Amino acid sequence: MYSYATGGPFGLEEMVTTSGPGLTLLYHLILPFFWCIPVSLAAAELTTAIPVEGGFYRWVRAGFGDFWGFLAGWWNWSASFLLGGTYGVLTADYLKFFFPALTGWKHYAVAVAVIAIIGYINVRGIQMVGTVATILEISILAPIVALCAIAAAKWQHNPFAPLIPPHVPPFQVFGVGLALGLWLYSGYEQVSSVAEEVENPQRNYPIALAIVVPLSIATYFLPTIVSLAALGNWQSWHTGYFSEAARLIGGPWLGFAMSIAAMITNLSLLNATVLTSTRMPSTMAEDGYLPPALAARHPRYGTPWIAIIASSIIYALLAQKTMVQLLTVYVWLRIGVTILTVLASWRLRKTQPDLRRPFRIPWGRTGLLYVVAAPLVMSVVALVASDPFARKWGPVPVLLDPLMYFVLRKLQGGKSAPGKQPT
């Protein structure tokens, strides 16, 4: 879960220059209360109540029917195309720290190779994915802890100054920074898509969330604030800058270690993304929405290997775009999935009040209202403040995807999909 939702602080550097150091730090303190914390509470309740493969896709379908369930699954799979491409791009970006000539087709070739390797690991099964993720995360966190300790001892600047960069368009200050922030704090419900492959999900999923959410906040906030306080050069931050910050603060050895950690982070994020997102097309294929081949299981490893390969090919095709372009469109799809997930928690409370819920959203009706309202408010703010590129291209997949539902229904002769209904 940590590998999918966080992995490390890398990728947030663009927030510092686009939104300003002060607003970036405030985003990391405020956003969780409007985004990942309420979503995590909803996901914990629904995972313990309905621990099925496909997770939130089947929760939404149980609460709102076939149409909205389909959109939850299709939007999520579409979003994963952008996310997988992003992590391939970021891995190649950080490799440029060692190989400055890694540009053009060489940059793209590295991104494609990384995606292919991670796809192979996922075909091998969830145990290998989990083992690889654990090893990778230990390797990532060690240099981050060292950076925080050394930078804190060199604190000499106000990390919150300036609050926002001067003479910058408002959509850039608030829109791009907020899009990156929502990406950083998204995905805590995603691991529900492999609930049937997790041992005792009713117990382990809420425990994992209770550990991962505060750890994620600390992972983003602490290295950012101490690096800004030690260096004070917020104008120099860009994608991959944590490696340079580590070199300036701790010397060449820490810069080298941080660059390795950054590359490993993107491998870890891609590894977890392939695991969780490829269960969506395989589950939807089981339910009759997508070609049956996507539901095929590997004869030896039992994984949806056709869905993994198909998804990896699309990730590779999109790895030609920049990180910001991919993420500003991704946020629109992510918002759609998140809103449907929290609304499903409210809907199932009404339609299935007697459903056994080993974990319940705390604080009664007030807690349920918070879980639904906070992400709704944040979604409206994010979409209103989005940059022109996101406003132009973000709605395209969101609006086109409903057409897929009606096309598939037409191919099925107008019948509902025959798959499982979790009750």
C-alpha distance (Angstrom), angle and dihedral (degrees) to the residues before:
residue distance angle dihedral
M1 . . .
Y2 3.80 . .
S3 3.79 90.0 .
Y4 3.80 91.9 54.3
A5 3.81 99.6 39.8
T6 3.82 100.7 36.6
G7 3.79 121.8 -8.9
G8 3.81 92.8 172.0
P9 3.82 141.9 -34.4
F10 3.81 94.1 -81.2
G11 3.78 117.7 121.1
L12 3.82 96.9 36.9
E13 3.82 94.4 88.2
E14 3.82 93.5 95.7
M15 3.82 88.6 61.7
V16 3.80 91.1 66.2
T17 3.81 95.3 58.6
T18 3.82 98.0 34.8
S19 3.83 98.8 42.5
G20 3.79 101.1 21.8
P21 3.81 128.3 -110.9
G22 3.81 95.1 -88.5
L23 3.79 95.9 50.2
T24 3.81 91.0 43.3
L25 3.80 91.6 56.9
L26 3.80 91.4 45.0
Y27 3.80 90.1 50.8
H28 3.80 89.5 57.1
L29 3.79 91.9 50.8
I30 3.83 97.8 43.4
L31 3.82 107.0 30.8
P32 3.83 95.9 67.8
F33 3.83 91.1 61.9
F34 3.82 90.7 55.1
W35 3.79 98.6 36.9
C36 3.80 127.9 14.5
I37 3.83 99.1 27.2
P38 3.85 97.0 54.3
V39 3.81 91.2 39.7
S40 3.81 90.2 50.3
L41 3.80 91.7 52.1
A42 3.81 91.6 51.0
A43 3.81 91.8 46.1
A44 3.81 92.1 48.9
E45 3.82 92.4 53.1
L46 3.79 94.9 45.8
T47 3.81 95.8 43.0
T48 3.80 91.2 53.9
A49 3.82 90.8 45.7
I50 3.84 98.6 42.5
P51 3.84 109.5 18.3
V52 3.81 97.2 178.2
E53 3.80 134.7 140.6
G54 3.79 108.2 -92.5
G55 3.80 92.2 36.3
F56 3.78 112.7 -168.1
Y57 3.82 92.9 20.6
R58 3.79 90.2 62.7
W59 3.82 93.2 40.3
V60 3.80 90.3 56.3
R61 3.78 90.9 45.2
A62 3.81 91.2 50.9
G63 3.82 90.9 49.2
F64 3.80 103.7 38.7
G65 3.81 107.1 15.5
D66 3.79 137.7 -113.1
F67 3.81 99.9 -45.0
W68 3.80 97.8 54.4
G69 3.79 92.3 37.1
F70 3.79 89.4 55.0
L71 3.81 91.3 49.9
A72 3.82 91.8 50.5
G73 3.79 90.3 53.6
W74 3.80 97.4 40.1
W75 3.82 94.8 44.8
N76 3.80 89.1 50.5
W77 3.78 93.8 49.7
S78 3.83 91.0 46.1
A79 3.82 89.9 49.8
S80 3.79 90.5 52.0
F81 3.82 89.9 59.9
L82 3.81 89.1 62.0
L83 3.79 93.1 41.2
G84 3.79 95.2 49.9
G85 3.79 90.5 48.4
T86 3.81 89.8 49.6
Y87 3.80 93.8 55.8
G88 3.79 91.9 48.5
V89 3.82 89.1 52.2
L90 3.82 93.0 46.8
T91 3.81 93.1 50.5
A92 3.80 90.0 54.0
D93 3.84 90.4 44.8
Y94 3.80 91.8 57.0
L95 3.81 92.3 45.9
K96 3.81 86.9 63.1
F97 3.81 86.3 72.4
F98 3.82 86.1 72.8
F99 3.81 99.3 27.2
P100 3.83 110.8 35.3
A101 3.82 90.8 180.0
L102 3.81 90.3 65.0
T103 3.80 96.9 114.2
G104 3.79 139.0 122.5
W105 3.79 115.9 6.4
K106 3.82 92.0 -1.9
H107 3.81 90.1 58.4
Y108 3.81 90.3 50.1
A109 3.81 93.1 45.6
V110 3.81 90.9 55.5
A111 3.81 90.9 50.0
V112 3.82 91.3 51.0
A113 3.82 92.4 47.2
V114 3.81 91.4 51.6
I115 3.81 91.3 50.6
A116 3.81 91.2 49.5
I117 3.82 93.4 51.6
I118 3.80 93.2 48.3
G119 3.79 90.5 47.1
Y120 3.81 89.3 55.7
I121 3.83 92.0 50.4
N122 3.80 89.8 52.5
V123 3.79 92.7 50.5
R124 3.82 85.6 58.9
G125 3.84 91.6 63.3
I126 3.81 146.6 -102.1
Q127 3.83 94.5 -69.5
M128 3.79 91.5 60.3
V129 3.82 90.6 43.6
G130 3.81 90.6 52.7
T131 3.80 93.7 46.5
V132 3.80 92.6 48.6
A133 3.83 91.2 46.4
T134 3.81 92.8 51.9
I135 3.80 93.6 49.4
L136 3.81 91.5 46.0
E137 3.80 94.5 49.7
I138 3.82 93.9 51.4
S139 3.81 88.0 52.3
I140 3.82 90.1 49.7
L141 3.79 100.2 47.4
A142 3.83 97.2 49.2
P143 3.86 96.9 70.2
I144 3.82 91.2 38.6
V145 3.81 90.5 57.7
A146 3.82 89.6 47.5
L147 3.82 91.1 50.7
C148 3.80 92.3 50.7
A149 3.81 92.9 49.9
I150 3.82 95.7 47.7
A151 3.83 95.4 41.0
A152 3.81 93.0 48.8
A153 3.82 88.9 57.3
K154 3.85 89.1 54.1
W155 3.82 96.9 49.6
Q156 3.83 107.9 148.9
H157 3.85 108.3 136.1
N158 3.80 135.8 63.5
P159 3.84 101.7 -106.3
F160 3.83 92.2 -159.8
A161 3.82 94.8 58.4
P162 2.93 120.7 132.0
L163 3.79 101.3 24.0
I164 3.83 92.2 -154.5
P165 3.82 130.6 4.2
P166 3.82 113.9 -95.5
H167 3.81 122.2 -112.4
V168 3.82 95.7 11.5
P169 3.85 124.0 134.0
P170 3.84 112.5 -100.7
F171 3.83 93.5 -124.1
Q172 3.81 88.9 59.0
V173 3.80 94.2 46.9
F174 3.79 96.2 47.3
G175 3.82 105.5 16.4
V176 3.80 104.6 49.8
G177 3.80 93.3 36.1
L178 3.79 92.4 49.2
A179 3.81 91.7 47.5
L180 3.79 90.1 53.5
G181 3.81 90.2 45.9
L182 3.80 93.4 52.8
W183 3.80 89.6 48.4
L184 3.80 90.9 51.6
Y185 3.81 93.0 50.2
S186 3.82 98.0 40.5
G187 3.76 131.3 100.0
Y188 3.79 106.1 50.1
E189 3.81 90.4 124.9
Q190 3.81 92.1 46.3
V191 3.81 97.5 86.2
S192 3.81 87.8 63.6
S193 3.82 85.8 79.2
V194 3.84 88.8 75.2
A195 3.82 96.3 40.9
E196 3.82 93.3 127.0
E197 3.81 89.5 56.3
V198 3.83 93.7 51.8
E199 3.79 121.5 88.7
N200 3.84 111.4 -114.7
P201 3.84 96.4 -15.5
Q202 3.83 92.2 -177.5
R203 3.79 88.9 66.7
N204 3.80 104.0 27.1
Y205 3.81 102.0 44.2
P206 3.85 96.7 61.6
I207 3.82 90.3 43.3
A208 3.80 90.9 51.5
L209 3.82 91.1 50.6
A210 3.81 92.2 49.3
I211 3.81 89.1 55.7
V212 3.79 101.1 36.5
V213 3.84 101.6 48.0
P214 3.86 96.9 58.6
L215 3.81 90.4 38.0
S216 3.82 89.4 54.2
I217 3.81 92.5 51.2
A218 3.81 90.8 49.7
T219 3.82 91.6 46.8
Y220 3.81 91.9 57.1
F221 3.79 101.3 34.8
L222 3.82 105.5 41.7
P223 3.82 102.6 52.1
T224 3.81 90.4 42.0
I225 3.81 96.3 51.8
V226 3.82 95.7 44.1
S227 3.82 93.0 45.7
L228 3.81 91.7 50.7
A229 3.80 90.3 45.6
A230 3.80 92.4 50.8
L231 3.81 98.4 43.3
G232 3.81 107.7 22.2
N233 3.83 90.7 -160.5
W234 3.80 99.4 121.7
Q235 3.84 91.7 152.7
S236 3.83 90.1 67.0
W237 3.81 96.5 57.7
H238 3.80 117.3 116.5
T239 3.79 138.4 144.7
G240 3.79 106.7 -48.8
Y241 3.83 94.8 17.6
F242 3.82 95.3 129.1
S243 3.81 87.3 76.1
E244 3.81 91.1 54.9
A245 3.82 91.8 43.6
A246 3.80 90.0 52.6
R247 3.82 90.7 50.5
L248 3.82 92.5 50.4
I249 3.80 92.7 46.0
G250 3.80 103.5 37.8
G251 3.77 105.7 16.1
P252 3.82 133.7 -109.2
W253 3.81 94.4 -48.6
L254 3.82 92.9 58.6
G255 3.81 91.9 43.7
F256 3.80 89.5 53.2
A257 3.81 92.6 46.8
M258 3.80 91.6 48.2
S259 3.80 92.2 50.8
I260 3.78 89.9 52.5
A261 3.82 89.7 47.6
A262 3.82 90.8 50.6
M263 3.79 92.7 53.2
I264 3.79 90.6 45.9
T265 3.81 90.1 50.1
N266 3.77 92.5 58.2
L267 3.79 90.8 46.1
S268 3.80 88.4 51.6
L269 3.81 93.3 47.5
L270 3.79 91.9 48.0
N271 3.80 90.2 46.4
A272 3.82 92.1 55.3
T273 3.81 93.1 40.4
V274 3.79 92.3 56.5
L275 3.81 90.7 47.4
T276 3.80 97.2 51.6
S277 3.80 102.4 32.2
T278 3.81 98.2 47.4
R279 3.81 90.9 59.4
M280 3.79 86.6 66.6
P281 3.84 98.6 66.6
S282 3.81 91.2 40.0
T283 3.82 91.4 51.9
M284 3.81 92.2 45.3
A285 3.81 88.7 49.7
E286 3.81 89.1 53.1
D287 3.81 87.1 52.7
G288 3.79 91.5 53.1
Y289 3.81 99.6 -108.2
L290 3.81 99.0 108.1
P291 3.82 134.2 34.5
P292 3.82 111.3 -66.6
A293 3.81 91.0 -124.2
L294 3.83 89.2 73.9
A295 3.81 89.2 62.5
A296 3.81 92.7 54.0
R297 3.80 114.1 124.4
H298 3.78 123.9 -143.2
P299 3.82 108.3 -105.0
R300 3.81 92.4 -131.5
Y301 3.82 106.8 28.3
G302 3.80 100.9 30.3
T303 3.83 92.9 -134.1
P304 3.83 126.2 135.3
W305 3.78 90.1 -105.7
I306 3.81 97.9 169.1
A307 3.83 90.6 53.7
I308 3.82 89.9 47.8
I309 3.81 93.3 51.2
A310 3.83 93.4 44.3
S311 3.81 91.7 49.8
S312 3.81 92.5 46.6
I313 3.81 91.3 53.5
I314 3.82 90.5 54.2
Y315 3.84 91.3 46.7
A316 3.81 88.5 54.0
L317 3.81 93.0 50.4
L318 3.83 91.1 52.5
A319 3.82 94.5 45.8
Q320 3.83 87.8 90.0
K321 3.83 92.1 76.4
T322 3.82 127.2 82.1
M323 3.79 121.6 -99.2
V324 3.83 94.9 -113.5
Q325 3.84 92.8 49.3
L326 3.79 91.7 51.4
L327 3.80 95.2 45.3
T328 3.80 98.2 46.9
V329 3.82 88.9 58.0
Y330 3.83 92.0 39.8
V331 3.82 91.4 58.3
W332 3.82 92.0 63.3
L333 3.80 91.5 55.8
R334 3.80 92.6 41.6
I335 3.80 91.0 52.9
G336 3.80 90.9 52.5
V337 3.82 92.7 52.4
T338 3.81 93.6 44.2
I339 3.80 94.5 50.4
L340 3.80 92.1 49.1
T341 3.82 89.8 49.4
V342 3.81 96.0 53.5
L343 3.81 91.5 41.9
A344 3.82 88.4 53.4
S345 3.82 89.6 59.5
W346 3.82 89.3 55.4
R347 3.80 94.1 42.8
L348 3.80 95.2 49.9
R349 3.80 90.7 48.7
K350 3.83 86.0 61.0
T351 3.80 101.1 38.7
Q352 3.82 98.6 35.9
P353 3.81 106.3 26.4
D354 3.82 92.5 154.2
L355 3.80 94.1 54.7
R356 3.79 108.7 124.2
R357 3.81 109.5 -108.7
P358 3.84 112.3 -175.3
F359 3.82 87.0 -173.0
R360 3.80 120.2 36.9
I361 3.80 129.1 -171.0
P362 3.83 102.9 -100.4
W363 3.82 128.3 -121.2
G364 3.81 96.0 43.3
R365 3.81 118.1 -117.4
T366 3.80 91.1 -8.1
G367 3.80 90.6 57.9
L368 3.80 91.9 47.5
L369 3.82 90.4 50.0
Y370 3.82 90.3 50.4
V371 3.82 92.5 49.2
V372 3.82 91.1 53.7
A373 3.81 102.1 34.3
A374 3.84 100.5 45.4
P375 3.85 96.3 59.1
L376 3.81 90.2 42.1
V377 3.82 91.2 55.4
M378 3.81 92.3 45.7
S379 3.81 91.5 48.3
V380 3.80 92.6 54.1
V381 3.82 91.3 48.1
A382 3.82 92.0 48.5
L383 3.80 94.9 48.9
V384 3.80 93.9 45.4
A385 3.82 91.7 49.0
S386 3.82 95.8 43.3
D387 3.79 119.2 126.5
P388 3.86 123.2 -106.9
F389 3.82 93.5 -99.3
A390 3.81 91.2 54.0
R391 3.82 93.1 45.2
K392 3.81 89.6 51.3
W393 3.80 100.1 45.6
G394 3.82 105.4 17.8
P395 3.83 96.0 76.2
V396 3.83 93.0 48.5
P397 3.82 99.0 81.3
V398 3.81 91.5 33.9
L399 3.82 91.4 56.8
L400 3.81 97.6 36.2
D401 3.80 95.9 50.8
P402 3.85 95.2 70.0
L403 3.81 87.1 60.2
M404 3.80 88.2 61.1
Y405 3.80 89.8 60.1
F406 3.79 93.1 55.7
V407 3.80 92.1 43.4
L408 3.79 90.7 53.0
R409 3.80 92.0 45.1
K410 3.79 88.5 52.3
L411 3.80 90.3 52.1
Q412 3.81 88.4 50.9
G413 3.79 90.8 52.7
G414 3.80 94.2 -104.5
K415 3.81 93.6 -60.8
S416 3.78 125.6 133.7
A417 3.76 117.0 -104.9
P418 3.81 110.3 -86.0
G419 3.78 97.3 -137.2
K420 3.77 133.4 116.6
Q421 3.79 122.6 -57.6
P422 3.83 108.9 -155.4
T423 3.81 109.0 -138.6
